[in-house]
Amino acid sequence: MKSPAVRRATAADVDAVGALAASRPFTAKWSRADLLAELARAESLFLVAEGGRGYALARVGHGEARLLDFASAADGEGAGRALWAALVAAAKEEGAERVTLECSSANARALAFYAAAGAEVVGRRKKFYDDGSDAVLLDLVIP
């Protein structure tokens, strides 16, 4: 399957993003109002993969892009890779030198994805999540 085009999110994308987030186990469950507010934030980098196939939400400042949420509708179809590449490129354009993120230690698939994308583990927050899993802290130095 061909990787989807990725673009900046608009208000028309918010309901689809919310529905996708609700369907995935490890996503943040942003309210509609919060997603709309992100669109208005100058430091927000909110991207969507066409056809409702995924989204990435980060905030850029102080030389870094802090990934807040990331999801694709289906694993292995290229939407995640397309979103990640677009996120890194957009963050670089906005002056970021690295992407920082945290991921549940229970989310093995995401950890493998980030490792394959070049992110490195830089720390851990023990028993950070409600299920008792650790938060794994990762950084990607933007080339």
C-alpha positions as CSV (number, residue, x, y, z in Angstrom):
1,M,0.0,0.0,0.0
2,K,1.3,3.5,-0.9
3,S,2.2,5.7,2.0
4,P,-0.3,8.5,2.5
5,A,0.4,12.2,2.0
6,V,1.0,14.1,5.2
7,R,-0.1,17.7,5.8
8,R,-0.8,20.1,8.6
9,A,-4.1,19.4,10.4
10,T,-7.1,21.7,10.1
11,A,-10.3,22.0,12.2
12,A,-11.9,19.6,9.7
13,D,-9.5,16.9,10.9
14,V,-10.3,17.1,14.6
15,D,-13.2,14.6,14.8
16,A,-11.3,12.0,12.8
17,V,-8.2,12.4,15.0
18,G,-10.3,12.1,18.1
19,A,-12.0,8.9,16.8
20,L,-8.6,7.4,15.8
21,A,-7.1,8.2,19.2
22,A,-10.1,6.6,20.9
23,S,-9.6,3.4,18.9
24,R,-5.9,3.0,19.8
25,P,-4.7,1.7,23.2
26,F,-1.7,3.9,23.9
27,T,-2.8,7.3,22.6
28,A,-3.6,10.4,24.7
29,K,-7.3,10.9,24.8
30,W,-7.5,14.6,23.8
31,S,-10.9,16.3,23.9
32,R,-12.2,18.0,20.8
33,A,-11.7,21.4,22.5
34,D,-8.1,20.5,23.3
35,L,-7.4,19.4,19.7
36,L,-8.9,22.6,18.4
37,A,-6.8,24.6,20.8
38,E,-3.6,22.9,19.5
39,L,-4.4,24.2,16.0
40,A,-4.2,27.7,17.4
41,R,-0.9,27.3,19.3
42,A,2.0,28.9,17.5
43,E,4.4,26.2,18.8
44,S,2.1,23.3,17.8
45,L,3.1,20.9,15.0
46,F,-0.1,19.0,14.3
47,L,0.1,16.7,11.2
48,V,-2.3,14.2,9.7
49,A,-1.9,11.4,7.2
50,E,-4.5,11.8,4.4
51,G,-7.6,9.5,4.6
52,G,-7.7,9.4,8.4
53,R,-4.7,7.1,8.4
54,G,-2.9,8.8,11.3
55,Y,-1.7,11.9,13.1
56,A,1.3,13.3,15.0
57,L,1.1,16.1,17.5
58,A,4.2,17.9,18.9
59,R,5.2,21.2,20.3
60,V,8.4,22.9,19.1
61,G,10.5,25.2,21.2
62,H,13.9,25.6,22.7
63,G,15.6,23.6,20.0
64,E,13.4,20.5,20.4
65,A,10.1,19.0,19.2
66,R,8.4,17.3,22.1
67,L,6.1,14.6,20.7
68,L,2.8,14.6,22.6
69,D,0.8,12.0,20.6
70,F,1.3,9.8,17.6
71,A,-1.0,7.2,16.0
72,S,-1.6,5.4,12.8
73,A,-4.9,3.7,11.9
74,A,-3.2,0.4,11.0
75,D,0.2,-1.0,11.6
76,G,2.5,-1.9,8.7
77,E,0.9,0.3,6.0
78,G,3.4,3.1,6.0
79,A,1.4,5.9,7.6
80,G,3.5,5.9,10.7
81,R,6.7,6.1,8.7
82,A,5.3,8.9,6.5
83,L,4.1,10.8,9.6
84,W,7.4,10.4,11.4
85,A,9.4,11.6,8.4
86,A,7.1,14.6,7.9
87,L,7.3,15.4,11.7
88,V,11.1,15.3,11.7
89,A,11.3,17.5,8.6
90,A,8.8,20.0,9.9
91,A,10.5,20.2,13.3
92,K,13.9,20.8,11.6
93,E,12.4,23.6,9.5
94,E,11.1,25.2,12.7
95,G,14.6,25.1,14.3
96,A,14.4,21.9,16.3
97,E,17.6,19.9,16.7
98,R,16.0,16.8,18.3
99,V,12.7,15.1,18.8
100,T,11.9,14.0,22.4
101,L,9.2,11.7,23.5
102,E,8.0,9.2,26.1
103,C,6.4,5.8,25.4
104,S,4.9,3.2,27.7
105,S,7.2,0.2,28.3
106,A,4.1,-1.9,27.6
107,N,3.9,-0.6,24.0
108,A,6.6,-2.8,22.5
109,R,5.4,-2.1,18.9
110,A,5.9,1.6,19.3
111,L,9.2,1.2,21.0
112,A,10.4,-0.9,18.1
113,F,9.1,1.7,15.6
114,Y,11.0,4.5,17.4
115,A,14.2,2.5,17.6
116,A,14.0,1.7,13.9
117,A,13.5,5.4,13.2
118,G,16.7,6.2,15.1
119,A,15.4,7.3,18.5
120,E,17.6,6.3,21.4
121,V,16.5,5.6,25.0
122,V,17.8,8.4,27.3
123,G,15.9,7.6,30.5
124,R,13.0,6.0,32.3
125,R,10.3,7.0,34.7
126,K,9.5,3.9,36.9
127,K,5.8,2.9,37.2
128,F,4.7,6.2,35.5
129,Y,1.5,5.0,33.9
130,D,-1.7,3.9,35.7
131,D,-1.1,0.3,34.6
132,G,2.3,0.3,36.4
133,S,4.3,0.4,33.2
134,D,7.4,2.7,33.0
135,A,7.7,5.7,30.8
136,V,10.6,5.2,28.4
137,L,12.2,8.5,27.4
138,L,13.6,8.7,23.9
139,D,15.4,11.3,21.8
140,L,16.1,11.5,18.1
141,V,18.9,13.9,17.1
142,I,17.7,15.5,13.8
143,P,20.3,15.1,11.1
